[in-house]
Amino acid sequence: MPINVIGLLNIAIDKDEYKINDYLSLVSRDYFEKNDISMPPDIRFYKTFIVSSADINHDFNIDKITDNKREQIPVFFLWVMQMAEADFEILHSDWFMGGSYTDLKETIKVSFRNISMTNGHVQIWANAFKIENNVNNLSEEEINSLIELYNKVIDIYKEQIKTPDNINLHWLYAFSKFQECCKAPFSRQCIVHVTSALEFLLVNTSEESSFRAACFAALICENDADKRISIFEFLRWAFGTRERVSASMYLTGRNLIDKSDLPENMLKLRVILGKVIIATIGLTNKELQDRINEMIFNGPGF
């Protein structure tokens, strides 16, 4: 029976194991050491693992996943973690399936688009080796909150099968775009994914849709006026850049490094989208629009 694993490099938990559902568990490295389970050198630095006991064929394709498989594979829980734990970048192995832990191999991928690598890429690559200085301890309360959020996401997919008319497809679209950002976190396509998701989720009209989406997202993410303005202006840049990125056009007026070259800006976009997705989970499209109208006219919180 294959074991499906994602290793988390900079996440530590306070128990040997947390049960997520019938298939998934969050397991500490200490669990393996206490039970004399061999840890191959390739993964000896990982602190925590998302582990599945599901029997999944080796030719399984995540992009063609069936509805009954979502709660069996670790990557959906990873995506929820990346939404909720937005204060830092979770460093993880490529999601994996194989017959044993010895099959798991960590691959550090460094992508060169030009001759030199941007400072952002260098910093991320270097930080991966600062093992003990880069650990985030999740408490039982935080993990239980993650599991609760994860169950809400899975329940939406289950509800989609039973009563599709009750599901906010705009929300599911936004979550699918968040997934795309997680798969290629430093790609300029994140600009397209995030702006499209915010526009489709938050705006019900074609008039000034990008302005409205940027404004509504800023209002949802923050209650402080200065922070709202900062997010709004950042998203206005993203919407302004989207068309050129989508068309793979050269970004005119670039001076050495454009904002779309910086990994931290792609991360910031994903954090904003994650906050909006979490804040709007479970709301129908009408309920979401009513909440936005209430916020605009009565403020200040969402």
Helices and strands as residue ranges (DSSP letters): E 3-8, E 11-13, E 17-19, E 24-28, H 29-34, G 41-43, E 48-52, G 62-64, G 67-72, H 74-84, E 96-98, G 101-103, H 119-127, G 132-134, E 136-138, H 140-162, G 164-166, H 169-183, H 189-202, H 209-221, H 225-246, G 259-261, H 263-280, H 285-298
